[in-house]
Amino acid sequence: MTQKPNDVIFIGNKPPMSYVLAIITAFSSNQKEVTLKARGQAITTTVDVAEITRNRFLKDLKVTKIAIGTAEMPPREGESKSRMVSTIEITLNKG
Amino acid sequence: MTQKPNDVIFIGNKPPMSYVLAIITAFSSNQKEVTLKARGQAITTTVDVAEITRNRFLKDLKVTKIAIGTAEMPPREGESKSRMVSTIEITLNKG
C-alpha cells in the first residue's frame, strides 16, 4: 500500500478520544505526519486531541506547524448572508 | 509611560469584540506586539479574535507565533482530582 506523505484528519464533534485513536492508527501504519483540521467550536477539541495524543500516547510527536485562518460558510437555511468561521490546522510529526 | 515589549491579553468568555477592542487599543498606544492567552473553550474565541482583528481592523498584523500546551487546573468544589486543560498562545506583531 502506498503511504500518503501527510494524512489529514478532520476534527468535528465526536468525542476527542475517537480522533486520538485515528491519529494513533495513522502513525502505527507508518505515517510520518498527520495534519488535524477544524473550524468553529471544534478548534478547542483539536487542541485537546493534539495535546492528549502527545502527552499520553505518542510522547515523541512534535507539533511542526500550527496555522489559523478564516473560511466562508454558505448561509444557513433561512439566512441570506454567508458567515465567516475561524479555522485551525495542527501538524504532528513523528520525526 | 514606559511600554512593555509584549502586552498579554487573557481571553475569557466576554464577547469577542471586547477583546478585539483591547488589541486595537494596545497597538494604537504604540505597542509592537500583543500575545493572546486562553485555555479550554476560550481557545476558539481566541482564534476568532485574532482573525477578526487581522481581517477587519489591523490588516498589517502578522501572527508571529502560535503555541499550544496543557495546564493543570485545581479540582472544582466537590471534586478530588485536578483536571488537565488545553491552552493556546497567539502572538500578533505589527512589524
N, CA and C atoms of all chains as a GROMACS GRO file, in nm:
protein
  570
    1MET      N    1   0.085  -0.120   0.000
    1MET     CA    2   0.000   0.000   0.000
    1MET      C    3   0.089   0.124   0.000
    2THR      N    4   0.057   0.219  -0.087
    2THR     CA    5   0.137   0.342  -0.088
    2THR      C    6   0.090   0.434   0.025
    3GLN      N    7   0.186   0.495   0.087
    3GLN     CA    8   0.158   0.582   0.201
    3GLN      C    9   0.154   0.727   0.154
    4LYS      N   10   0.049   0.799   0.187
    4LYS     CA   11   0.050   0.942   0.158
    4LYS      C   12   0.150   1.009   0.251
    5PRO      N   13   0.218   1.114   0.202
    5PRO     CA   14   0.317   1.180   0.288
    5PRO      C   15   0.252   1.248   0.408
    6ASN      N   16   0.130   1.296   0.390
    6ASN     CA   17   0.066   1.368   0.500
    6ASN      C   18  -0.082   1.328   0.507
    7ASP      N   19  -0.119   1.267   0.616
    7ASP     CA   20  -0.257   1.225   0.637
    7ASP      C   21  -0.334   1.342   0.700
    8VAL      N   22  -0.456   1.368   0.652
    8VAL     CA   23  -0.537   1.475   0.709
    8VAL      C   24  -0.655   1.416   0.784
    9ILE      N   25  -0.675   1.460   0.907
    9ILE     CA   26  -0.790   1.416   0.987
    9ILE      C   27  -0.874   1.539   1.020
   10PHE      N   28  -1.001   1.535   0.979
   10PHE     CA   29  -1.090   1.647   1.008
   10PHE      C   30  -1.154   1.626   1.145
   11ILE      N   31  -1.142   1.726   1.230
   11ILE     CA   32  -1.196   1.716   1.365
   11ILE      C   33  -1.335   1.780   1.369
   12GLY      N   34  -1.433   1.705   1.417
   12GLY     CA   35  -1.570   1.757   1.427
   12GLY      C   36  -1.619   1.746   1.570
   13ASN      N   37  -1.743   1.699   1.587
   13ASN     CA   38  -1.796   1.695   1.723
   13ASN      C   39  -1.809   1.556   1.785
   14LYS      N   40  -1.727   1.461   1.736
   14LYS     CA   41  -1.721   1.333   1.807
   14LYS      C   42  -1.639   1.351   1.936
   15PRO      N   43  -1.641   1.252   2.024
   15PRO     CA   44  -1.558   1.263   2.145
   15PRO      C   45  -1.410   1.268   2.107
   16PRO      N   46  -1.329   1.351   2.177
   16PRO     CA   47  -1.187   1.366   2.144
   16PRO      C   48  -1.114   1.232   2.128
   17MET      N   49  -1.146   1.133   2.215
   17MET     CA   50  -1.071   1.008   2.210
   17MET      C   51  -1.086   0.934   2.077
   18SER      N   52  -1.197   0.956   2.006
   18SER     CA   53  -1.209   0.886   1.877
   18SER      C   54  -1.110   0.943   1.775
   19TYR      N   55  -1.080   1.073   1.786
   19TYR     CA   56  -0.979   1.132   1.697
   19TYR      C   57  -0.838   1.091   1.741
   20VAL      N   58  -0.817   1.084   1.873
   20VAL     CA   59  -0.688   1.039   1.924
   20VAL      C   60  -0.657   0.900   1.868
   21LEU      N   61  -0.758   0.813   1.871
   21LEU     CA   62  -0.741   0.677   1.818
   21LEU      C   63  -0.709   0.680   1.669
   22ALA      N   64  -0.774   0.768   1.593
   22ALA     CA   65  -0.747   0.779   1.449
   22ALA      C   66  -0.601   0.821   1.425
   23ILE      N   67  -0.551   0.911   1.509
   23ILE     CA   68  -0.412   0.956   1.494
   23ILE      C   69  -0.315   0.843   1.526
   24ILE      N   70  -0.341   0.773   1.637
   24ILE     CA   71  -0.254   0.661   1.677
   24ILE      C   72  -0.252   0.556   1.566
   25THR      N   73  -0.368   0.528   1.509
   25THR     CA   74  -0.379   0.431   1.400
   25THR      C   75  -0.296   0.475   1.279
   26ALA      N   76  -0.307   0.603   1.243
   26ALA     CA   77  -0.231   0.654   1.128
   26ALA      C   78  -0.081   0.639   1.151
   27PHE      N   79  -0.033   0.680   1.269
   27PHE     CA   80   0.111   0.671   1.294
   27PHE      C   81   0.158   0.526   1.305
   28SER      N   82   0.070   0.438   1.356
   28SER     CA   83   0.116   0.299   1.371
   28SER      C   84   0.116   0.225   1.238
   29SER      N   85   0.052   0.284   1.133
   29SER     CA   86   0.066   0.225   1.000
   29SER      C   87   0.173   0.302   0.922
   30ASN      N   88   0.274   0.349   0.996
   30ASN     CA   89   0.395   0.406   0.939
   30ASN      C   90   0.383   0.546   0.880
   31GLN      N   91   0.270   0.611   0.904
   31GLN     CA   92   0.256   0.750   0.864
   31GLN      C   93   0.358   0.835   0.941
   32LYS      N   94   0.423   0.930   0.871
   32LYS     CA   95   0.522   1.015   0.938
   32LYS      C   96   0.461   1.145   0.989
   33GLU      N   97   0.352   1.188   0.922
   33GLU     CA   98   0.297   1.320   0.952
   33GLU      C   99   0.145   1.317   0.942
   34VAL      N  100   0.079   1.379   1.038
   34VAL     CA  101  -0.067   1.386   1.037
   34VAL      C  102  -0.107   1.532   1.062
   35THR      N  103  -0.200   1.583   0.979
   35THR     CA  104  -0.249   1.719   0.999
   35THR      C  105  -0.395   1.715   1.045
   36LEU      N  106  -0.422   1.783   1.155
   36LEU     CA  107  -0.559   1.795   1.207
   36LEU      C  108  -0.617   1.926   1.155
   37LYS      N  109  -0.740   1.918   1.101
   37LYS     CA  110  -0.805   2.040   1.051
   37LYS      C  111  -0.942   2.054   1.114
   38ALA      N  112  -0.978   2.178   1.152
   38ALA     CA  113  -1.109   2.200   1.213
   38ALA      C  114  -1.152   2.343   1.192
   39ARG      N  115  -1.282   2.365   1.215
   39ARG     CA  116  -1.330   2.503   1.216
   39ARG      C  117  -1.434   2.522   1.325
   40GLY      N  118  -1.454   2.651   1.361
   40GLY     CA  119  -1.554   2.684   1.462
   40GLY      C  120  -1.524   2.620   1.596
   41GLN      N  121  -1.629   2.577   1.664
   41GLN     CA  122  -1.614   2.524   1.801
   41GLN      C  123  -1.522   2.403   1.808
   42ALA      N  124  -1.503   2.331   1.697
   42ALA     CA  125  -1.414   2.214   1.700
   42ALA      C  126  -1.267   2.252   1.717
   43ILE      N  127  -1.236   2.382   1.711
   43ILE     CA  128  -1.096   2.427   1.729
   43ILE      C  129  -1.043   2.385   1.866
   44THR      N  130  -1.125   2.405   1.970
   44THR     CA  131  -1.081   2.366   2.105
   44THR      C  132  -1.058   2.214   2.113
   45THR      N  133  -1.150   2.137   2.054
   45THR     CA  134  -1.134   1.991   2.051
   45THR      C  135  -1.003   1.952   1.983
   46THR      N  136  -0.968   2.023   1.876
   46THR     CA  137  -0.847   1.992   1.801
   46THR      C  138  -0.721   2.009   1.887
   47VAL      N  139  -0.718   2.119   1.964
   47VAL     CA  140  -0.604   2.140   2.055
   47VAL      C  141  -0.603   2.030   2.162
   48ASP      N  142  -0.720   1.996   2.216
   48ASP     CA  143  -0.730   1.887   2.314
   48ASP      C  144  -0.675   1.756   2.255
   49VAL      N  145  -0.719   1.724   2.134
   49VAL     CA  146  -0.679   1.599   2.069
   49VAL      C  147  -0.527   1.594   2.050
   50ALA      N  148  -0.469   1.705   2.002
   50ALA     CA  149  -0.324   1.709   1.982
   50ALA      C  150  -0.251   1.692   2.116
   51GLU      N  151  -0.299   1.760   2.219
   51GLU     CA  152  -0.232   1.754   2.349
   51GLU      C  153  -0.246   1.617   2.415
   52ILE      N  154  -0.365   1.558   2.408
   52ILE     CA  155  -0.386   1.425   2.468
   52ILE      C  156  -0.297   1.322   2.398
   53THR      N  157  -0.291   1.330   2.265
   53THR     CA  158  -0.210   1.234   2.190
   53THR      C  159  -0.062   1.245   2.228
   54ARG      N  160  -0.014   1.368   2.237
   54ARG     CA  161   0.128   1.390   2.268
   54ARG      C  162   0.163   1.358   2.413
   55ASN      N  163   0.074   1.393   2.504
   55ASN     CA  164   0.108   1.378   2.646
   55ASN      C  165   0.086   1.237   2.698
   56ARG      N  166  -0.014   1.168   2.642
   56ARG     CA  167  -0.047   1.038   2.700
   56ARG      C  168  -0.004   0.920   2.615
   57PHE      N  169   0.004   0.937   2.483
   57PHE     CA  170   0.021   0.819   2.398
   57PHE      C  171   0.150   0.820   2.316
   58LEU      N  172   0.173   0.923   2.239
   58LEU     CA  173   0.288   0.924   2.149
   58LEU      C  174   0.380   1.039   2.190
   59LYS      N  175   0.463   1.013   2.290
   59LYS     CA  176   0.539   1.122   2.352
   59LYS      C  177   0.651   1.176   2.265
   60ASP      N  178   0.682   1.105   2.154
   60ASP     CA  179   0.787   1.156   2.065
   60ASP      C  180   0.731   1.246   1.954
   61LEU      N  181   0.601   1.267   1.951
   61LEU     CA  182   0.541   1.353   1.848
   61LEU      C  183   0.582   1.498   1.869
   62LYS      N  184   0.607   1.565   1.756
   62LYS     CA  185   0.633   1.710   1.761
   62LYS      C  186   0.522   1.784   1.687
   63VAL      N  187   0.485   1.901   1.740
   63VAL     CA  188   0.395   1.990   1.667
   63VAL      C  189   0.482   2.071   1.573
   64THR      N  190   0.474   2.042   1.442
   64THR     CA  191   0.565   2.111   1.350
   64THR      C  192   0.503   2.235   1.288
   65LYS      N  193   0.370   2.245   1.292
   65LYS     CA  194   0.307   2.363   1.233
   65LYS      C  195   0.170   2.386   1.296
   66ILE      N  196   0.140   2.512   1.326
   66ILE     CA  197   0.004   2.548   1.365
   66ILE      C  198  -0.034   2.669   1.281
   67ALA      N  199  -0.145   2.661   1.211
   67ALA     CA  200  -0.189   2.775   1.130
   67ALA      C  201  -0.335   2.806   1.160
   68ILE      N  202  -0.368   2.934   1.165
   68ILE     CA  203  -0.508   2.974   1.182
   68ILE      C  204  -0.553   3.049   1.058
   69GLY      N  205  -0.683   3.050   1.034
   69GLY     CA  206  -0.735   3.119   0.917
   69GLY      C  207  -0.884   3.142   0.929
   70THR      N  208  -0.942   3.190   0.820
   70THR     CA  209  -1.085   3.218   0.817
   70THR      C  210  -1.144   3.154   0.692
   71ALA      N  211  -1.259   3.090   0.705
   71ALA     CA  212  -1.327   3.033   0.590
   71ALA      C  213  -1.468   3.091   0.581
   72GLU      N  214  -1.521   3.092   0.458
   72GLU     CA  215  -1.656   3.142   0.440
   72GLU      C  216  -1.750   3.023   0.434
   73MET      N  217  -1.855   3.027   0.516
   73MET     CA  218  -1.953   2.918   0.517
   73MET      C  219  -2.076   2.965   0.443
   74PRO      N  220  -2.140   2.878   0.362
   74PRO     CA  221  -2.264   2.916   0.293
   74PRO      C  222  -2.372   2.952   0.395
   75PRO      N  223  -2.466   3.040   0.357
   75PRO     CA  224  -2.572   3.079   0.451
   75PRO      C  225  -2.654   2.959   0.497
   76ARG      N  226  -2.697   2.959   0.621
   76ARG     CA  227  -2.784   2.852   0.670
   76ARG      C  228  -2.924   2.871   0.614
   77GLU      N  229  -2.999   2.765   0.616
   77GLU     CA  230  -3.142   2.767   0.580
   77GLU      C  231  -3.210   2.889   0.641
   78GLY      N  232  -3.273   2.971   0.558
   78GLY     CA  233  -3.348   3.086   0.611
   78GLY      C  234  -3.264   3.210   0.632
   79GLU      N  235  -3.130   3.199   0.608
   79GLU     CA  236  -3.045   3.316   0.620
   79GLU      C  237  -2.999   3.358   0.481
   80SER      N  238  -2.966   3.487   0.467
   80SER     CA  239  -2.925   3.529   0.333
   80SER      C  240  -2.775   3.553   0.322
   81LYS      N  241  -2.709   3.577   0.435
   81LYS     CA  242  -2.567   3.609   0.428
   81LYS      C  243  -2.480   3.489   0.463
   82SER      N  244  -2.366   3.476   0.397
   82SER     CA  245  -2.272   3.371   0.438
   82SER      C  246  -2.202   3.417   0.566
   83ARG      N  247  -2.151   3.319   0.640
   83ARG     CA  248  -2.086   3.350   0.767
   83ARG      C  249  -1.937   3.321   0.757
   84MET      N  250  -1.857   3.396   0.833
   84MET     CA  251  -1.715   3.370   0.840
   84MET      C  252  -1.690   3.282   0.962
   85VAL      N  253  -1.602   3.185   0.946
   85VAL     CA  254  -1.573   3.096   1.057
   85VAL      C  255  -1.421   3.077   1.066
   86SER      N  256  -1.369   3.073   1.188
   86SER     CA  257  -1.225   3.054   1.207
   86SER      C  258  -1.186   2.908   1.184
   87THR      N  259  -1.064   2.888   1.138
   87THR     CA  260  -1.013   2.753   1.114
   87THR      C  261  -0.878   2.735   1.182
   88ILE      N  262  -0.842   2.609   1.204
   88ILE     CA  263  -0.708   2.580   1.257
   88ILE      C  264  -0.654   2.455   1.187
   89GLU      N  265  -0.523   2.450   1.172
   89GLU     CA  266  -0.453   2.331   1.123
   89GLU      C  267  -0.336   2.305   1.215
   90ILE      N  268  -0.327   2.184   1.267
   90ILE     CA  269  -0.214   2.147   1.354
   90ILE      C  270  -0.146   2.025   1.291
   91THR      N  271  -0.018   2.037   1.262
   91THR     CA  272   0.056   1.925   1.202
   91THR      C  273   0.143   1.858   1.307
   92LEU      N  274   0.127   1.726   1.317
   92LEU     CA  275   0.204   1.644   1.411
   92LEU      C  276   0.300   1.557   1.331
   93ASN      N  277   0.424   1.548   1.378
   93ASN     CA  278   0.526   1.473   1.304
   93ASN      C  279   0.600   1.380   1.400
   94LYS      N  280   0.622   1.257   1.355
   94LYS     CA  281   0.690   1.169   1.450
   94LYS      C  282   0.840   1.162   1.426
   95GLY      N  283   0.887   1.248   1.332
   95GLY     CA  284   1.032   1.268   1.317
   95GLY      C  285   1.100   1.153   1.243
   96MET      N  286   0.530   5.731   2.965
   96MET     CA  287   0.496   5.597   3.013
   96MET      C  288   0.585   5.495   2.943
   97THR      N  289   0.640   5.404   3.020
   97THR     CA  290   0.722   5.300   2.958
   97THR      C  291   0.633   5.193   2.897
   98GLN      N  292   0.674   5.148   2.781
   98GLN     CA  293   0.595   5.049   2.709
   98GLN      C  294   0.654   4.912   2.734
   99LYS      N  295   0.571   4.817   2.773
   99LYS     CA  296   0.621   4.679   2.784
   99LYS      C  297   0.644   4.627   2.643
  100PRO      N  298   0.747   4.544   2.626
  100PRO     CA  299   0.774   4.494   2.491
  100PRO      C  300   0.661   4.405   2.439
  101ASN      N  301   0.596   4.335   2.529
  101ASN     CA  302   0.490   4.243   2.485
  101ASN      C  303   0.372   4.250   2.581
  102ASP      N  304   0.260   4.294   2.530
  102ASP     CA  305   0.140   4.305   2.609
  102ASP      C  306   0.066   4.171   2.605
  103VAL      N  307   0.016   4.124   2.720
  103VAL     CA  308  -0.057   3.998   2.722
  103VAL      C  309  -0.205   4.025   2.750
  104ILE      N  310  -0.292   3.969   2.668
  104ILE     CA  311  -0.436   3.982   2.690
  104ILE      C  312  -0.493   3.842   2.712
  105PHE      N  313  -0.556   3.822   2.827
  105PHE     CA  314  -0.617   3.692   2.856
  105PHE      C  315  -0.758   3.689   2.800
  106ILE      N  316  -0.786   3.588   2.719
  106ILE     CA  317  -0.917   3.575   2.656
  106ILE      C  318  -1.005   3.485   2.741
  107GLY      N  319  -1.124   3.533   2.776
  107GLY     CA  320  -1.217   3.454   2.856
  107GLY      C  321  -1.350   3.444   2.785
  108ASN      N  322  -1.459   3.462   2.857
  108ASN     CA  323  -1.589   3.443   2.794
  108ASN      C  324  -1.668   3.571   2.767
  109LYS      N  325  -1.597   3.684   2.756
  109LYS     CA  326  -1.665   3.806   2.709
  109LYS      C  327  -1.688   3.794   2.558
  110PRO      N  328  -1.770   3.884   2.503
  110PRO     CA  329  -1.789   3.880   2.356
  110PRO      C  330  -1.656   3.909   2.285
  111PRO      N  331  -1.629   3.840   2.173
  111PRO     CA  332  -1.502   3.858   2.102
  111PRO      C  333  -1.466   4.004   2.075
  112MET      N  334  -1.566   4.086   2.041
  112MET     CA  335  -1.536   4.225   2.004
  112MET      C  336  -1.473   4.304   2.119
  113SER      N  337  -1.501   4.265   2.245
  113SER     CA  338  -1.438   4.340   2.354
  113SER      C  339  -1.288   4.313   2.359
  114TYR      N  340  -1.248   4.193   2.319
  114TYR     CA  341  -1.103   4.163   2.313
  114TYR      C  342  -1.039   4.228   2.190
  115VAL      N  343  -1.114   4.230   2.079
  115VAL     CA  344  -1.064   4.296   1.958
  115VAL      C  345  -1.033   4.442   1.990
  116LEU      N  346  -1.125   4.505   2.063
  116LEU     CA  347  -1.106   4.645   2.102
  116LEU      C  348  -0.983   4.661   2.190
  117ALA      N  349  -0.961   4.568   2.282
  117ALA     CA  350  -0.844   4.574   2.370
  117ALA      C  351  -0.714   4.565   2.288
  118ILE      N  352  -0.715   4.481   2.184
  118ILE     CA  353  -0.596   4.466   2.099
  118ILE      C  354  -0.571   4.594   2.020
  119ILE      N  355  -0.680   4.649   1.961
  119ILE     CA  356  -0.667   4.773   1.884
  119ILE      C  357  -0.613   4.885   1.972
  120THR      N  358  -0.664   4.892   2.096
  120THR     CA  359  -0.619   4.993   2.191
  120THR      C  360  -0.470   4.977   2.221
  121ALA      N  361  -0.427   4.853   2.244
  121ALA     CA  362  -0.285   4.828   2.274
  121ALA      C  363  -0.196   4.872   2.159
  122PHE      N  364  -0.232   4.833   2.036
  122PHE     CA  365  -0.148   4.869   1.921
  122PHE      C  366  -0.152   5.020   1.893
  123SER      N  367  -0.266   5.084   1.922
  123SER     CA  368  -0.272   5.227   1.892
  123SER      C  369  -0.198   5.309   1.998
  124SER      N  370  -0.164   5.247   2.112
  124SER     CA  371  -0.076   5.318   2.207
  124SER      C  372   0.068   5.271   2.186
  125ASN      N  373   0.100   5.240   2.061
  125ASN     CA  374   0.238   5.213   2.018
  125ASN      C  375   0.296   5.080   2.057
  126GLN      N  376   0.215   4.990   2.110
  126GLN     CA  377   0.259   4.853   2.137
  126GLN      C  378   0.298   4.787   2.005
  127LYS      N  379   0.409   4.715   2.006
  127LYS     CA  380   0.452   4.647   1.884
  127LYS      C  381   0.402   4.503   1.877
  128GLU      N  382   0.378   4.443   1.995
  128GLU     CA  383   0.346   4.302   1.998
  128GLU      C  384   0.244   4.274   2.108
  129VAL      N  385   0.145   4.193   2.076
  129VAL     CA  386   0.042   4.155   2.174
  129VAL      C  387   0.027   4.003   2.171
  130THR      N  388   0.027   3.940   2.289
  130THR     CA  389   0.005   3.795   2.296
  130THR      C  390  -0.130   3.766   2.360
  131LEU      N  391  -0.210   3.686   2.291
  131LEU     CA  392  -0.339   3.642   2.343
  131LEU      C  393  -0.320   3.506   2.410
  132LYS      N  394  -0.373   3.492   2.531
  132LYS     CA  395  -0.362   3.363   2.601
  132LYS      C  396  -0.500   3.317   2.644
  133ALA      N  397  -0.524   3.187   2.632
  133ALA     CA  398  -0.654   3.133   2.672
  133ALA      C  399  -0.641   2.986   2.704
  134ARG      N  400  -0.743   2.935   2.772
  134ARG     CA  401  -0.750   2.790   2.793
  134ARG      C  402  -0.893   2.742   2.780
  135GLY      N  403  -0.906   2.612   2.757
  135GLY     CA  404  -1.038   2.549   2.746
  135GLY      C  405  -1.119   2.607   2.632
  136GLN      N  406  -1.249   2.622   2.655
  136GLN     CA  407  -1.340   2.666   2.549
  136GLN      C  408  -1.304   2.802   2.490
  137ALA      N  409  -1.230   2.885   2.565
  137ALA     CA  410  -1.194   3.017   2.514
  137ALA      C  411  -1.092   3.009   2.400
  138ILE      N  412  -1.038   2.890   2.372
  138ILE     CA  413  -0.941   2.874   2.263
  138ILE      C  414  -1.003   2.913   2.129
  139THR      N  415  -1.127   2.870   2.106
  139THR     CA  416  -1.195   2.906   1.980
  139THR      C  417  -1.215   3.058   1.972
  140THR      N  418  -1.257   3.118   2.082
  140THR     CA  419  -1.273   3.264   2.086
  140THR      C  420  -1.142   3.334   2.052
  141THR      N  421  -1.032   3.281   2.100
  141THR     CA  422  -0.900   3.342   2.077
  141THR      C  423  -0.865   3.344   1.929
  142VAL      N  424  -0.892   3.233   1.862
  142VAL     CA  425  -0.866   3.228   1.717
  142VAL      C  426  -0.959   3.328   1.646
  143ASP      N  427  -1.086   3.331   1.686
  143ASP     CA  428  -1.180   3.429   1.629
  143ASP      C  429  -1.129   3.572   1.647
  144VAL      N  430  -1.085   3.604   1.768
  144VAL     CA  431  -1.039   3.740   1.800
  144VAL      C  432  -0.919   3.777   1.712
  145ALA      N  433  -0.823   3.685   1.700
  145ALA     CA  434  -0.704   3.712   1.617
  145ALA      C  435  -0.745   3.733   1.472
  146GLU      N  436  -0.834   3.647   1.420
  146GLU     CA  437  -0.875   3.656   1.281
  146GLU      C  438  -0.957   3.781   1.252
  147ILE      N  439  -1.050   3.815   1.342
  147ILE     CA  440  -1.132   3.936   1.323
  147ILE      C  441  -1.043   4.060   1.323
  148THR      N  442  -0.948   4.065   1.418
  148THR     CA  443  -0.860   4.181   1.427
  148THR      C  444  -0.778   4.198   1.299
  149ARG      N  445  -0.723   4.087   1.249
  149ARG     CA  446  -0.637   4.094   1.130
  149ARG      C  447  -0.715   4.120   1.002
  150ASN      N  448  -0.834   4.059   0.991
  150ASN     CA  449  -0.907   4.070   0.864
  150ASN      C  450  -0.986   4.199   0.852
  151ARG      N  451  -1.035   4.250   0.965
  151ARG     CA  452  -1.124   4.366   0.955
  151ARG      C  453  -1.061   4.497   0.998
  152PHE      N  454  -0.963   4.492   1.091
  152PHE     CA  455  -0.919   4.617   1.151
  152PHE      C  456  -0.772   4.651   1.126
  153LEU      N  457  -0.682   4.560   1.161
  153LEU     CA  458  -0.539   4.591   1.150
  153LEU      C  459  -0.477   4.494   1.050
  154LYS      N  460  -0.491   4.529   0.922
  154LYS     CA  461  -0.456   4.434   0.817
  154LYS      C  462  -0.305   4.411   0.803
  155ASP      N  463  -0.225   4.496   0.869
  155ASP     CA  464  -0.079   4.474   0.861
  155ASP      C  465  -0.027   4.384   0.973
  156LEU      N  466  -0.114   4.337   1.060
  156LEU     CA  467  -0.069   4.249   1.170
  156LEU      C  468  -0.024   4.114   1.116
  157LYS      N  469   0.083   4.062   1.177
  157LYS     CA  470   0.129   3.927   1.144
  157LYS      C  471   0.113   3.837   1.268
  158VAL      N  472   0.075   3.711   1.243
  158VAL     CA  473   0.078   3.612   1.351
  158VAL      C  474   0.220   3.558   1.356
  159THR      N  475   0.295   3.595   1.459
  159THR     CA  476   0.436   3.554   1.461
  159THR      C  477   0.458   3.425   1.539
  160LYS      N  478   0.363   3.387   1.623
  160LYS     CA  479   0.381   3.264   1.700
  160LYS      C  480   0.246   3.209   1.743
  161ILE      N  481   0.229   3.077   1.732
  161ILE     CA  482   0.114   3.010   1.790
  161ILE      C  483   0.168   2.892   1.868
  162ALA      N  484   0.135   2.882   1.994
  162ALA     CA  485   0.180   2.768   2.075
  162ALA      C  486   0.061   2.706   2.147
  163ILE      N  487   0.061   2.573   2.155
  163ILE     CA  488  -0.042   2.506   2.233
  163ILE      C  489   0.024   2.431   2.348
  164GLY      N  490  -0.054   2.405   2.453
  164GLY     CA  491   0.001   2.337   2.569
  164GLY      C  492  -0.109   2.283   2.658
  165THR      N  493  -0.068   2.233   2.773
  165THR     CA  494  -0.163   2.177   2.868
  165THR      C  495  -0.134   2.237   3.005
  166ALA      N  496  -0.239   2.274   3.077
  166ALA     CA  497  -0.222   2.326   3.212
  166ALA      C  498  -0.305   2.242   3.307
  167GLU      N  499  -0.261   2.239   3.433
  167GLU     CA  500  -0.336   2.164   3.533
  167GLU      C  501  -0.423   2.262   3.609
  168MET      N  502  -0.552   2.231   3.620
  168MET     CA  503  -0.643   2.318   3.694
  168MET      C  504  -0.673   2.254   3.828
  169PRO      N  505  -0.681   2.333   3.935
  169PRO     CA  506  -0.715   2.276   4.066
  169PRO      C  507  -0.854   2.212   4.061
  170PRO      N  508  -0.879   2.110   4.145
  170PRO     CA  509  -1.010   2.043   4.143
  170PRO      C  510  -1.122   2.142   4.173
  171ARG      N  511  -1.237   2.121   4.110
  171ARG     CA  512  -1.353   2.204   4.139
  171ARG      C  513  -1.412   2.165   4.274
  172GLU      N  514  -1.490   2.254   4.331
  172GLU     CA  515  -1.565   2.227   4.454
  172GLU      C  516  -1.632   2.090   4.446
  173GLY      N  517  -1.603   2.003   4.543
  173GLY     CA  518  -1.669   1.873   4.546
  173GLY      C  519  -1.599   1.766   4.464
  174GLU      N  520  -1.491   1.805   4.392
  174GLU     CA  521  -1.415   1.705   4.316
  174GLU      C  522  -1.281   1.683   4.386
  175SER      N  523  -1.221   1.568   4.363
  175SER     CA  524  -1.095   1.543   4.432
  175SER      C  525  -0.974   1.549   4.339
  176LYS      N  526  -0.998   1.531   4.208
  176LYS     CA  527  -0.884   1.529   4.116
  176LYS      C  528  -0.870   1.661   4.041
  177SER      N  529  -0.746   1.700   4.015
  177SER     CA  530  -0.727   1.817   3.930
  177SER      C  531  -0.751   1.777   3.785
  178ARG      N  532  -0.785   1.877   3.703
  178ARG     CA  533  -0.817   1.850   3.563
  178ARG      C  534  -0.708   1.907   3.474
  179MET      N  535  -0.688   1.845   3.358
  179MET     CA  536  -0.596   1.899   3.260
  179MET      C  537  -0.678   1.980   3.160
  180VAL      N  538  -0.624   2.093   3.120
  180VAL     CA  539  -0.696   2.177   3.025
  180VAL      C  540  -0.597   2.226   2.918
  181SER      N  541  -0.643   2.231   2.794
  181SER     CA  542  -0.556   2.277   2.686
  181SER      C  543  -0.543   2.429   2.689
  182THR      N  544  -0.428   2.476   2.642
  182THR     CA  545  -0.404   2.621   2.638
  182THR      C  546  -0.356   2.662   2.498
  183ILE      N  547  -0.371   2.790   2.468
  183ILE     CA  548  -0.317   2.843   2.342
  183ILE      C  549  -0.258   2.981   2.366
  184GLU      N  550  -0.155   3.013   2.290
  184GLU     CA  551  -0.097   3.148   2.291
  184GLU      C  552  -0.080   3.190   2.146
  185ILE      N  553  -0.133   3.305   2.113
  185ILE     CA  554  -0.118   3.358   1.977
  185ILE      C  555  -0.052   3.495   1.987
  186THR      N  556   0.062   3.513   1.922
  186THR     CA  557   0.132   3.641   1.926
  186THR      C  558   0.111   3.718   1.795
  187LEU      N  559   0.065   3.842   1.811
  187LEU     CA  560   0.041   3.930   1.695
  187LEU      C  561   0.144   4.042   1.697
  188ASN      N  562   0.200   4.072   1.581
  188ASN     CA  563   0.306   4.171   1.574
  188ASN      C  564   0.277   4.269   1.461
  189LYS      N  565   0.296   4.397   1.489
  189LYS     CA  566   0.264   4.491   1.381
  189LYS      C  567   0.386   4.530   1.299
  190GLY      N  568   0.501   4.468   1.333
  190GLY     CA  569   0.618   4.477   1.245
  190GLY      C  570   0.690   4.611   1.257
   0.00000   0.00000   0.00000
